[in-house]
Structure formats: structure tokens, C-alpha cells
Amino acid sequence: MASLSPERLDALAEHANDVRQGIIRSLLAAGSGHSGGSLDMADVFTAMYFELLRHDPKNPDWPERDRLLLSCGHIAPVRYSAMAYAGYFPVEELLTLRQFGTRLQGHPERVSLPGLETTSGPLGEGLAQGTGMALGAKMDGADWRVYVVTSDGEHQCGLHWEAMMTAAKFSLDNLTCIVDRNFIQIDGSTEDVMPLEPLADKYRAFNWEVFECDGNDIGAFIETVERAKAVKGKPQVIIAHTLMGKGVSYMEGDYLWHGKPPKPEEAETALRELHAARELIGANRG
Amino acid sequence: MASASLSNAAAAAMHLIDYADPAAVKQVPTRNGFGEGLVEAGRRDENVIAICADLSESTRMEAFKKAFPSRYIEIGVAEQMLVAMASGLAATGKIPFIASYAMFNPGRSWEQVRTTMALNEMDVKIAGAHAGVSVGPDGATHQAVEDIAIMRVIPKMTVIVPCDSVQTKQATLAVAARFGPTYLRFARAESAVITTDATPFEVGRAQTFRDGSDVAIVACGILVYNALVAADRLAREDGIECRVVNNHTIKPMDEAAVVAAARDCGAVVTVEEHQVHGGMGSRVAEILAAQHPVPIEFIGVQDRFGQSGNPQELVEEYKMGVSAIYDAAKRALRRKQSRT
């Protein structure tokens, strides 16, 4: 496959920067919500909505669209922000996050906001639903794909492994699972709370094709997805290594930022850092 | 006495068989009606699919599997997967029926039912087989007597407990043709067939199987037959005329029929093969407490677990047999009379 041009990568980096700013602003307005995972998946969601997905923001129910499921619904702010910047709804609506009457529920509700594919939040359920969708596509001979974004922590749920077995049984090569591998969950390190390693080997043992990449490198992630899409006869997993809180210095790598929003002065600092980073995007290319 | 049942205008209007004549009553498990209904639903709509968690024979999905092999999905012993995957398939336009024992489906998968089916508004039909103590020898682990409660409490769910195999077939066809997350409950044991193909069936519309104005017996599932037999005995031995209502749709319940029964009769007995806490009778009590309070007696499992045994002896042990219903109706009548 052709690799992305530097100009295209810069444009994607700017989109990811927008998405991160949208996350910070919406979480500040909400006064609650999950900062860390939302920020670390900004590059993945930017890659999805601005490069990889077959979709139409003006026609979210388009039958031939690819399905992007967010299993770990608590990082809804990143999805909402990416969707807003991709044109699904006005960016200003991000400021209604988690408020009474909003379409942007604290955890995503399909019936509330077009384009969400599922209602999620209770962990471990996304891959199961994605498996059903991918099998449905196969039964109909449709060529759209299913992507399921999962947290690493939710790999502790038994249902996720039921889905892994099932997807392999039905050779669902139209199904790609993306793991936000930041090693962090609410109570601390995943490896302390309930070890997941060797995670890649476990997927291989379940007859999945395994890829790993830097989930905060948009270009690398896009190339990895392209390689995954070429796999025949097996579902694929991309273990995307990410840094919790990516893009905001004081949140990076700190599990305490899993489940809380920035205070006003913290949000100001975060937005200042993001503005500065945005200024550097063009400079990197030069 | 003359045939108590067929002299009854309500039974005639409902095209019931002559249930007072033992020779006329066939014994067929309600699950058989599900199996037949599912194949017919599959013929009528190619979007109907079946997913099973390793129990295709005993849930009676086997006939569908033979008729439509490409629309039958076997996922093994994984009941949470059964629900969540079905929701994903429903999102692609399929109408999945998912089957296991009620104890596991929806017993094990309640949160997946709530989130991925109901809150997510997916058109999945749960077929809960082997409900009630009449499962028999398998014992308490396999006897779901809490399933109506945990399903009826979920918004947007439809909950149906047909009274016999013919009605289970009708209900299966009805829910296949009607959008919405649904729980259809049926049983393992052979039970009396009292309805016919001519008996009308409509989701959410209770049926009066027997006329009467002394006590209303509001029943669901295979115990409707016991209610009818008890009502005939009350008429024959005591001159007490009971209305018997087949209250097959637990949600949305036919509130008008329940209130009318209470208003016309002044006392109610509810009958179900389920815990009295939280089941069909509890819903009847909620409706009547708000709209037309009358004395109510509750026939059902009284906050106990089941156990091994044959179906008939278990129904008797848990006080759901004909004589228990007979006694409850007389208690209800005494309470009604003591109020005036």
C-alpha cells in the first residue's frame, strides 16, 4: 500500500489535535467523565473517521458503511469529538456532554445519537455485538467491515473471550478488534489488577491474526489497519500501545486521570499545551 | 352436571377444546409449539434466524436447523454471547430467536439483555425453555422461577407466557412479525392443550376462558389448565362461578382486562409457575392497588427454590395444583365477603 504523504500526516495530526481540544472542552463543560483513555485514543479515532472508515457523516445509517463500535463506552468523549469534527453534528454540541437532555450521554446510546452503532459502557460487550454484525455481513454477502475499539481492562470480562472464540469459529476476516493497550484501569496497572499478558499470545491461541503498533502514531496505526484488512479467513486484533492522557503532559501515564475531568485551570493548561503542539505540526514537516 | 366447560360461552367464543373431558385433552410440551412456530416464522420471513447455546434438541430449535441450515447459528455454552451477538445480528436486519434454558437465557445474561437488547432497542427474541419447577428431575439449578420478574422490570421488553403448545406456536409467529425485544417463556413438561388454531391470539390482549363473577382467576402458562379445572370444581361443588383469564402477556399487561376482572368479580387469584415475588401476580397487584383494590390471593412459588421430582409432584409440592387454586379461590371469596 502507498504510505501517507507528509502533508496528509500533518493534516491528520491537526485533526487529532482538534479532537483532543474537543475532549478537554467537553469534559470541562461536563464536570465529570474520563480524560485519560479519551485522550490516548484520539489518534486512533482520528485515523478512523478521517482516513480509514467507509462512512458518510450526513448519512449515518448508510447500509454500506463500515461499523465502528466503541466497546469501552466510558471514553465516549473521544468518539463524540471525532464525530463532531468529522461532520456528524456541530462541534459546539460537544459542550452538552453528560448534561440533561443531551444526545451525548455519559455513556454512548445508539438510540440517542445517530452513528454510534451500539449502546455501550458495561464492559466486555462490544466484540460480541461486533461479531454478530460481522457475521450478519457475511450472511448477506456484504463487504463492509466491523471495527471494535476495546480497552485493555475489559479483556478481564469473560464475554470478550466468548466473542473471540466465536469470531474465530466463523472465520470473520471482516472483523478487526483494536485494543487500547495503555496498561491502566481504574484501580491501577492492568498487570497488578488482573494480568493480561501475554495478551498477543492469547489472541494467537484463539486463532486470531495479531498486529501491534504505536497507537499514538497515526501513520503507523493506519498502515497496521491496512495490513489487517488484507488478512483472509481470520479475525484480526491490533494491540495499539498508547499512553494514557496522551497530549496533556500532566495526565500522561497517570492512572488517576482515568476517570476524572480537568478543573478549569487544568483545562486551560491542557488547551495551552495543545495549541503549542498544533503550532509545531507544520514545523516538523519543514 | 352438564359439561361445565363447553356450556361456558367464553370457552366457546375462544374456540377451546372440551377441557373438562380428559379424553379430549392432549398432552404436549409448550416447547413443541415453539419449535413448530419457529419453522413457520422462518418460512414467512427470511430475516428470521435462530441462535442456540448447545441445546438445539431440548429447546426444539432442531427443526429450524434442518429447514434453514444457513440461518442457524450454534455458539456453544455461552449465554451472554448468545444475547450480545444476537443484538449485533439484529443491527444488520436479522430477527434472531435465541434459545437456551430460561435459567441461563435470560437468567445468566440479564445485563446483556438490558443493555444490548432493550436500551439499544434491538429486535431479538429470547426463547426461555425449561421454565418453572415442572422441569422436574433436573432440580433447582435448572428450574427458572425468577425469570418473569427480571424481564418484566426492563423497559421496552415484551414478556409472554403462553398457556399451551398451540398458543406457544401462535405467540412465536406473533412476536416474529412484531418489532421489539421480547421474552417468550415455555416449559419442558407435557401439558394440557386447551386452545386450538381457531383461538385468537394477540400480544397484550388477555383472554377470558371462562365466565363468572364470584372470583377472577388470572393465570398464565401451563397452569391455566389447572385454573380451569379448579374453576369447574368450584362451580360443581360449591356453586362458585369463577372467571378464568389467560393473562399470557405479562408485559405490556392488559390492564383493562385485569381491572375489569377485579371490578366484575371483586376478588382475584393469580396463578403462575414462578415466584410470587415479582411475577405476573405482582404486576396484577400493582395494577389493582392503583386502580381497583380487591382481595388477591397469589398462587406460585412462595420464596423457595425448586428441587428434583416429577412435574406433577412438584406442582403439588409448591401449591400450584388444582386443589391449591380451589382453596385460594374460596379464601379470596371469603375475604371479599368479609369486606361487605
Boltz contact constraints between the chains, C-beta under 6 A:
constraints:
  - contact:
      token1: [A, 110]
      token2: [B, 120]
      max_distance: 6.0
  - contact:
      token1: [A, 111]
      token2: [B, 121]
      max_distance: 6.0
  - contact:
      token1: [A, 119]
      token2: [B, 115]
      max_distance: 6.0
  - contact:
      token1: [A, 119]
      token2: [B, 119]
      max_distance: 6.0
  - contact:
      token1: [A, 119]
      token2: [B, 120]
      max_distance: 6.0
  - contact:
      token1: [A, 122]
      token2: [B, 111]
      max_distance: 6.0
  - contact:
      token1: [A, 122]
      token2: [B, 115]
      max_distance: 6.0
  - contact:
      token1: [A, 125]
      token2: [B, 84]
      max_distance: 6.0
  - contact:
      token1: [A, 125]
      token2: [B, 116]
      max_distance: 6.0
  - contact:
      token1: [A, 128]
      token2: [B, 81]
      max_distance: 6.0
  - contact:
      token1: [A, 128]
      token2: [B, 84]
      max_distance: 6.0
  - contact:
      token1: [A, 128]
      token2: [B, 85]
      max_distance: 6.0
  - contact:
      token1: [A, 129]
      token2: [B, 84]
      max_distance: 6.0
  - contact:
      token1: [A, 129]
      token2: [B, 87]
      max_distance: 6.0
  - contact:
      token1: [A, 129]
      token2: [B, 88]
      max_distance: 6.0
  - contact:
      token1: [A, 129]
      token2: [B, 116]
      max_distance: 6.0
  - contact:
      token1: [A, 131]
      token2: [B, 85]
      max_distance: 6.0
  - contact:
      token1: [A, 132]
      token2: [B, 85]
      max_distance: 6.0
  - contact:
      token1: [A, 132]
      token2: [B, 88]
      max_distance: 6.0
  - contact:
      token1: [A, 132]
      token2: [B, 89]
      max_distance: 6.0
  - contact:
      token1: [A, 133]
      token2: [B, 88]
      max_distance: 6.0
  - contact:
      token1: [A, 133]
      token2: [B, 91]
      max_distance: 6.0
  - contact:
      token1: [A, 133]
      token2: [B, 92]
      max_distance: 6.0
  - contact:
      token1: [A, 136]
      token2: [B, 89]
      max_distance: 6.0
  - contact:
      token1: [A, 136]
      token2: [B, 92]
      max_distance: 6.0
  - contact:
      token1: [A, 136]
      token2: [B, 94]
      max_distance: 6.0
  - contact:
      token1: [A, 159]
      token2: [B, 80]
      max_distance: 6.0
  - contact:
      token1: [A, 162]
      token2: [B, 78]
      max_distance: 6.0
  - contact:
      token1: [A, 162]
      token2: [B, 81]
      max_distance: 6.0
  - contact:
      token1: [A, 166]
      token2: [B, 75]
      max_distance: 6.0
